[in-house]
Amino acid sequence: MLGKDHPDVLSARAQLAVWLGEAGDAAGAAQALADLLSEMVRVLGEDHPDTITTRNDLAGWQIEAEDAAGAARTYEEIREARRRLLGENHPETLAAWGSSAHWRGQAGDAAGAVAVTEQPLEHMLRVLGDDHPHVQVIRQNLAHWRKEAQGCTPGPG
């Protein structure tokens, strides 16, 4: 018997949680992954690749379960782990930053989404330059969340 803390057992539990979501229970998958994540952090550590993968899976199932606030928090945790491992200017770190901002806005915190979006824009400008497509996407997202924060809604067509 391997024991409940063995990495293979933790991996099997993660796979079962994902299949729970695939079977139609997104909220159940998110809860199972959240429960598992705390154990993975304890056993494997915050920055272990399996812990980060589980955190990514959790964010995906939180989105499927319509838990935008939970997804925003999870993406912020992912960004922090990637920052520690890869650096603040790494594309995966910046992508997680953008996801955190997006889901914060989707959860109803447009002002928070603006604040979180402004930070990666500064890094992207420094690393990628003004004309890079990712910089343009971040600028579009920032404009969108600024409008939302001001209470503006787009007109038809």
C-alpha positions in Angstrom: 0.0 0.0 0.0 1.4 3.4 -1.0 -0.4 5.6 1.6 -2.5 8.7 1.1 0.5 11.0 0.8 2.3 9.1 -1.9 2.7 11.2 -5.1 1.1 8.4 -7.2 -2.0 8.5 -5.0 -2.2 12.3 -5.1 -1.9 12.1 -8.9 -4.7 9.5 -9.1 -6.9 11.7 -7.0 -6.2 14.6 -9.3 -7.2 12.5 -12.3 -10.4 11.3 -10.6 -11.3 14.9 -9.8 -10.9 15.9 -13.5 -13.0 13.0 -14.6 -15.7 14.0 -12.1 -15.8 17.4 -14.0 -15.7 15.6 -17.4 -18.8 13.6 -16.2 -20.6 16.9 -15.7 -19.9 17.9 -12.1 -17.8 21.0 -12.5 -18.4 22.2 -8.9 -17.6 18.8 -7.5 -14.4 18.7 -9.5 -13.4 22.1 -8.3 -14.1 21.1 -4.7 -12.2 17.9 -5.0 -9.2 19.7 -6.5 -9.3 22.4 -3.9 -9.3 19.7 -1.2 -6.4 17.9 -2.9 -4.4 21.1 -3.5 -3.9 21.7 0.2 -2.6 18.2 0.6 -0.3 18.5 -2.4 1.1 21.8 -1.0 1.8 20.1 2.3 3.4 17.0 0.7 5.0 18.3 -2.4 5.3 22.0 -1.8 3.9 25.1 -3.5 6.2 25.0 -6.5 6.2 21.3 -7.4 5.0 20.8 -11.0 2.2 18.5 -9.9 0.9 21.2 -7.5 1.0 23.8 -10.2 -0.8 21.5 -12.6 -3.5 20.8 -10.0 -3.9 24.5 -9.4 -4.3 25.0 -13.2 -6.9 22.3 -13.3 -8.7 23.9 -10.3 -8.9 27.2 -12.1 -10.4 25.6 -15.2 -13.1 23.8 -13.2 -13.8 26.9 -11.2 -14.5 28.6 -14.5 -16.7 25.8 -15.6 -18.6 25.9 -12.3 -19.1 29.7 -12.8 -16.9 30.6 -9.9 -15.1 33.6 -11.4 -13.9 34.9 -8.0 -12.4 31.5 -7.2 -10.7 31.4 -10.6 -9.3 34.9 -10.1 -7.8 33.9 -6.8 -6.4 30.6 -8.2 -4.8 32.4 -11.2 -3.2 34.9 -8.7 -1.7 31.9 -6.9 -0.5 30.5 -10.2 1.1 33.8 -11.1 2.9 33.9 -7.8 4.3 30.4 -8.2 5.4 31.2 -11.8 6.9 34.4 -10.7 9.0 32.5 -8.1 10.0 29.8 -10.6 10.2 31.6 -13.9 10.6 35.3 -13.1 8.2 38.2 -13.3 8.7 38.8 -17.0 8.2 35.2 -18.2 5.3 34.8 -20.7 3.6 32.1 -18.5 3.8 34.5 -15.5 2.3 37.3 -17.6 -0.4 35.0 -18.9 -1.5 34.0 -15.4 -1.5 37.7 -14.5 -3.8 38.4 -17.4 -6.1 35.5 -16.4 -6.3 36.7 -12.9 -7.3 40.2 -14.1 -9.9 38.8 -16.5 -11.6 36.6 -14.0 -11.5 39.3 -11.3 -13.4 41.5 -13.8 -15.8 38.6 -14.6 -16.5 38.3 -10.9 -17.7 41.9 -10.8 -14.6 43.7 -9.7 -13.8 45.8 -12.8 -11.7 48.3 -10.8 -9.7 45.4 -9.4 -9.3 44.0 -13.0 -8.0 47.5 -14.1 -5.4 47.5 -11.2 -4.3 43.9 -12.0 -4.1 44.5 -15.8 -2.0 47.7 -15.5 0.8 45.8 -13.8 1.5 43.2 -16.5 1.2 45.9 -19.2 4.2 47.7 -17.7 6.2 44.5 -17.7 5.1 43.5 -21.2 6.0 46.9 -22.6 9.5 46.6 -21.1 10.0 43.0 -22.3 8.1 42.8 -25.5 7.9 46.4 -26.8 5.0 48.6 -27.8 4.0 46.8 -31.0 3.9 43.2 -29.7 0.5 41.5 -30.2 0.3 40.5 -26.5 0.8 44.1 -25.5 -2.1 45.1 -27.8 -4.4 42.5 -26.2 -3.5 43.7 -22.7 -4.3 47.3 -23.8 -7.7 46.2 -25.2 -8.4 44.3 -22.0 -7.4 47.3 -19.9 -9.7 49.6 -22.0 -12.6 47.1 -21.5 -12.2 46.9 -17.7 -11.8 50.7 -17.5 -15.2 51.1 -19.3 -16.7 48.5 -17.0 -15.3 50.2 -13.9 -16.9 53.5 -15.1 -20.2 51.8 -15.6 -20.2 52.1 -19.3 -21.7 49.4 -21.4 -21.0 49.0 -25.1 -23.7 49.9 -27.6 -25.2 47.5 -30.2 -23.0 46.3 -33.0 
